[in-house]
Structure formats: C-alpha cells, structure tokens
Amino acid sequence: GWLTMMKPVLRIDGRDANPCEGRPVIDWPKAIWNGSLLAVSVVAGPIFFSWSAFALFLVLTYVTLLIGHSVGMHRMLIHRTFQCSKPLERLLIYVGVLVGVAGPFGIIRVHDMRDWAQRQPVCHDFFAHTRGFWRDLSWQLFYRFDFHRAPTLTIEPNIANDPFYRFLEASWRWQQLPLAVGLFLIGGWPWVVWGVAVRVIVSTAGHWTITYFCHNPGPGRWDVKGAYVQATNLSGLGLLTYGECWHNNHHAFPESAQIGLDAGQLDPGWIVIRSLERARLIWNVGRPREEGLRDDLHDRNAREPSQ
C-alpha cells in the first residue's frame, strides 16, 4: 500500500526556502472560479430559491465535505491515516473533488505548504492567518502566495502518477458539469444553482473560515514545539465541522484518523472511519502516537515539577 503508518508525511523540502519572504498575488483562475460562483450565488440564488433546492444544498454540502474532504482528502490522502482498496480510495477522492476547492494534487500543495510554513519559527501572515478575517478570506479565495524562495513539494509517485488522479487534477472544475446535468434533469435550475454554485462557494468559504479560526489563538491542550502557529480547538462545532474543529489535537497528532480525542469532542469524520473499519473496508487506522514519542509536544495540562 501507499500508506506508511505512524510515520510523518514529509513532502516538503524547505532547506533553501523562506516562509516569510514573498507576497500574495492574484491567482486569476482561482479568482475567476470563486468570483463567478459567488456572483451566481448572490444573483441567482434568491431568484431560483426553493425549499427542495435548499434541502439539496444542505445535504450535498454536508455529505461531500464529510466524506470527500474530511475523510477522503484530509485524513486519507493528505495525512495517510488509513488504508483502503484502490476503488474506495478513488471514490473518496472523487467526492472530495466534487467539493470544488481543488484537485487532489492542488489540495495537497495548499495544505502541505501551509502546514510547513506554520511549523517554522515564523511565517508570513498569509499562512499564519494573522490578518483580519475578511482580508484573510479574500486571500484564500482569490490569491496565491508567490515565494521569493519556495520550498519543493514532492508528491508520492503512486499518487502523482495515478492516471485517474492526473485526470481529476486537470479537470476538477469540470467535474461539476455531470453533477449539474443530473441535478437539472431532476430539479431544474433551482437544483443546479443551489446544488452546484451555492454549495461550492459556501463549501470553499466555510472551509477557509474554519481554517482561519482554528489557526488563531484559543483553547487546546497541546503546543508543537518551535512552531509559529499553534492550532485551536473550537468547542461546540464538532457536528458542523465534521470534527475538524478539534484542530489543536490534529496539529499535535496528524497521524491520527481520530481528531476529536477527548470526551465530548464529537467527530463525525471519525464515526465514518470507524464504521468503515468495522465493515473491514479500511485498515491500518492511525491513532495518536504513544507518550514516549511526543518529544515534539508540550502538554499545557502537565503539572510543572515542584521546586
């Protein structure tokens, strides 16, 4: 299998790179894509509103983000926290592509570049999310970061050379078209507008909204030693965010398929993964590494030794 359990996923070579030097520049394909979806949603959303279209929007948004992004793209593809058969792997990644944020290589690139930068002693505001909410959201929807000296990203050959994933990377925006045709045949233009345009822009903006708040100071048990950005746990948002809101846990234990680690930390993504594991559809499911392997972490709850 292409998963190596309990070992860090190291795709970035940043030896000659600087995470502070560079600037956000408009990414025109990204800006046109997200800008067009936003414009269609604002203009056509109210015109074509129906309760069935709204219900479709809620269900499709939740299912694609839960199954495709949180379980498929994030926990499986990016962090390799479990193994499965190739057909199931491809299905999960395809549903992740339907979220409409990026293709499989693009989502790895965005995630790993940000994660590398955040774990340095200091990084640019673009990666640290230290600017205001609206500035940061506009950066994430319409811009990319132009490094002066960029790190090198190397995606595993059995991902990078997979013909299906190469096809998805080249056509990920066009994958909305078959879905749009199917929705039109069932529910007409209201289902297309709410099932594609509104869903994709809300998914994209919602994804970055959680990213923003999870990477700003807040509660959590763990500090990653030497990292400029310490992630936060956002209480009460487990159901809404598929468990991704327990991001302080995730930064500490990226090898774990379970993100909601403590009592009361609802983690729908973990519920899906455990169900698939019980059905023997996935295996080698990652858990948090043992206490003896946590030298890179500081436990905020640990008692200081008595003087």
Secondary structure as GFF3:
##gff-version 3
##sequence-region A 1 307
A	DSSP	beta_strand	12	13	.	.	.	ID=ss1
A	DSSP	beta_strand	22	26	.	.	.	ID=ss2
A	DSSP	alpha_helix	28	47	.	.	.	ID=ss3
A	DSSP	alpha_helix	51	63	.	.	.	ID=ss4
A	DSSP	pi_helix	64	78	.	.	.	ID=ss5
A	DSSP	beta_strand	83	84	.	.	.	ID=ss6
A	DSSP	alpha_helix	86	98	.	.	.	ID=ss7
A	DSSP	alpha_helix	104	118	.	.	.	ID=ss8
A	DSSP	alpha_helix	125	128	.	.	.	ID=ss9
A	DSSP	alpha_helix	133	142	.	.	.	ID=ss10
A	DSSP	beta_strand	143	147	.	.	.	ID=ss11
A	DSSP	beta_strand	152	153	.	.	.	ID=ss12
A	DSSP	alpha_helix	157	160	.	.	.	ID=ss13
A	DSSP	alpha_helix	163	171	.	.	.	ID=ss14
A	DSSP	three_ten_helix	172	175	.	.	.	ID=ss15
A	DSSP	alpha_helix	176	192	.	.	.	ID=ss16
A	DSSP	pi_helix	193	198	.	.	.	ID=ss17
A	DSSP	alpha_helix	199	214	.	.	.	ID=ss18
A	DSSP	beta_strand	222	224	.	.	.	ID=ss19
A	DSSP	alpha_helix	238	241	.	.	.	ID=ss20
A	DSSP	alpha_helix	247	252	.	.	.	ID=ss21
A	DSSP	alpha_helix	268	278	.	.	.	ID=ss22
A	DSSP	beta_strand	282	283	.	.	.	ID=ss23
A	DSSP	three_ten_helix	291	293	.	.	.	ID=ss24
A	DSSP	beta_strand	297	299	.	.	.	ID=ss25
###
